[in-house]
Amino acid sequence: MKAMRINKSGHELRSVEDWFKYASPKMGEHHWKDGRSAKELAQSWFRNGTSKPPDELVELLEAKFAAGITFEEAKPECVVELDNFAGEHRNCDLVVLCNMGAKRTVITVEAKADEPFGDVIGEYFDRKAGTGSKVPARIQQLSEAMFGRAPDGAIRKLRYQLLHAAAATLIEAKDSRAEMGILLVHEFRSASLNTDKLTQNATDWGNFVHAFPELATARIEGNQILGPVSVPGGGHVPNCVPLYLGELITNLG
């Protein structure tokens, strides 16, 4: 696999150090540690000193799509506008542009060690309701775009980070004129992680996948890509881009 471009704000990243300099996580050095997701994601794309997709990612994609893959560009800490509301939008850990055979594809990567998938939707909605925040309106709009209905009891139990991550995948695919989008959770596992948190993340991921009618009975395993699913669309979210949901596990030892 030849070297590919990794860019952030006009800077070509040539090392893990460049990644931290130009695309550090929100909490900076506090989140930039061996074994934690932000640094491990960067290290996985520079394992041999040059920019290159992780071998396990390539193997997972090839197993699912049975096609040659050409990687074009990767953009860490990439912000995707979810809607026209003011405030913070979706910050993707990594956006990858590639061609899966003849199909232009966008992959958005959510890196995890044992960090949670954000707030529970219902709890977050209720906490922000009546405060002047645009969060309830955003949740309402994203819920309708992704599931075709307002946040009911089932949707309220899902994790908000996964909702806006999936929506951002489709939005970025549309903006990049891609034919399909893949939301990929890349887990970096080590003996130091909290097993209860890992179990909760697995439950939350399974609940989110099963919320899509096409995947309601899907068997959830590590190292798999499921889909495609289709969504009703609305707002910035298109209804014409197939969405795949994947999980990739890297064992750090």
N, C-alpha and C positions, 0 to 999 in steps of 0.2 A: 504494500500500500504506500503510495507516494505521499510526501509531505503535503499538507494542506494549509490554507490560510486560516489563522485565528486572529480576529480583529476586534478592537474595542476603540470606538471614538476616533477612528483614523489611525490608530497605532497597531502595527502588526506585532503580535505577541510571539516571541521566539523562545520563551522559557517560562518555567513556573514563576520565577521572580518577576518577569514582565506581567504575567497574569495578575499577581498581587498588586503590582504597581499601578496598573491601568484598569483592573477590573476586580478590585478587592470586594469582599462581601460587606454588607451594610455595617456590621459591627467590627470591621477591620481585623486587627490582630487577635481580637478576642475569639473570632471564629476561624482564624487561620492557623490550625494546629494539625499535626499528624493524627490520623484516625478520625478526624471530623470531615464532614462532607465537602465543604468548600475547597479545602486544600487537596483532599484526595481526588476530587473531580479534576482539578488542574493537573495534578501529577499523573493521572491516568491518560491524559492527552499529550504528555511529554515523557513517556517512559524511556525512550531511547535517545533523548536529547533533541529530538525533532518533533514537530507537530504531527500527530498521527492518531487516528481514532483508536480507542482501546480494542484489542483483538476480540475480546468477549462481546463487544457491541457489534462488530462486523459479523461475527459468527451467528449472533441472534438474528440479525436482519436477514442474512443469507438463508438461514433455516426457515424463516417465515415467508420470505418473498421469492425465494429461488431465482434470484436475479443478480447480475453484476451490479456493484455499487460504485458510484463515482462521487467522492466527497468534494465539495467545492469550498465551503467556508463555514466557520464556527464563530459565534458571537457570544462571549460570556457576559453575564449581568446585563441582559438585553431587556429593555422595557417595552412592553406591548400595551397600547392603549385599549382598554376594554370597552369604553363607551365615551360619551361626551361629558360625563360628570367630572368636576374638579377633584383634585386630590391624587393620592397615590394609585398607580395602576399596577399591572402585573409585571413583576421583575423575574424574568426567567433566568435560572442559573446558567443555562446554555441553550442557544438556538443553533441548530445545524442544518445547513442547506446541502442537499445531495440529490443524486439521480438514482432511483431504484429501477434499474433497467432503463426504460424510456420515460419513466414517470418522475417528474420533479417532485421532491418530497421535502417537507419541513419536519424536523424532529425537535421538540422542546424537551430539555432534560431537567428534571427535578432531582437534585442530588440529596441523598439522605444517609445519615449514620443511624442514630436513634432519635433524631429530632422529630417532633410530631408534624402532622399535616395541617397545622394551624387550628383555628377555632372551629367548634361545632357550629354549623350554619344557624340553627335555631337559637342557640345561646347568643351568638354574635348579633344576629338580627334583633333580638329582644333588647340586648344591651345598648344598641345604637338607636333604637326607635325612640322618637320624641326628643332627640338631642340636637337636631339640626344636621346630623350627619347624612351623607348621601349613601352610606352603606346599605340601608334597607332597600332603597330604590335600585341600587346596583344588584343586590342579591335577587330581587324580584325579576329584574330584566334578564340576568344571566340564567336564572332558573327556567324562565319561559323559553329562552333561546336554546338551552341545552336539553330540556325535558318536556317542553310544551305545556307547562303548567306553573302556577305560583308555588312557592315552597310549602308543600304539604308536610304531613308528619314524617314521611319517608325521606324527603329531601332535607328537612330540618335536622336529621340525624347525621347527614354527611359532613365531611370536612370542607370548609370554605376554600382552603388552598387548592384542593383538587378541582373544585368547581371552576375557579378562575384560571387554573393551569390548563384545563381542557379547553375552555373557551379561547384562551390566548393562543393555543396551538392552532385552532381553526382560523383565527383572525390573522395570525402571522402567515399561515399557508395561503390564505386569500391574498394578502398584501404581497407575497413573494411569487404569486401566480403558480403556486404548486398544485399538484393534482391530488395529493393526500397529505394528511398530517398525523404525526405519531407523538403522543404524550408518553414519555419514558421516565419512569422512576428508577434512578440508578442508585442502588444501595451499596454502601461500603461497610462491610461487617468485620468486626474484630472482637476478641475475647473481652475487651474492656466495656462493651456496650451493655446497656440495661435491657435485660431480656423481656421485662414487662412492657417496656416502651416499644420494643420490636414487635411483640405480640399485638399491641394496640394498633401499631401502624399496619400490620398485616390485616387486621380486622377492618380498619378504616378503608384500606385499599380495596378489599373484597367487597365491602358495602357499596363503594363508589362504582366499581365495575358492574356489579349486579343491578345498579339503578337504571342501566340502559336495557331496554326490552330485548334487544338482540343477544345480550349477554346475561340475562337473568338467571340462567342455570349453568353458566360457564364454570368449569373447574379452575380454581385459582391456584397457580403454582409459581414458583420463582423461575426466572429466566424464560419468560414467555411474552408473546405479543398477541393480543386478542383483538378481534374486530374483522372487518370494519363495522362501525355503527354510524347511523345518520342522525342528525339533529334537526329540529324544526327551524332553527336560526332566528335571527332578529337582532336589531341594533347593528353592532359591528360584526356579529357572529354570522358567518355564511351557512347556508343549508345545502350547499352543493359540493362540499369537500368531505370525503370519507375520513373518519377518525379512527385511529387505532390506539389501544391502550396497552402499554408494556411495562414490564418490570425486569430489571437486570441486576443481578447480585454479584458483587466482587468481594471475595473473601481475602482479607488483608493478612490473615494468619495471626 
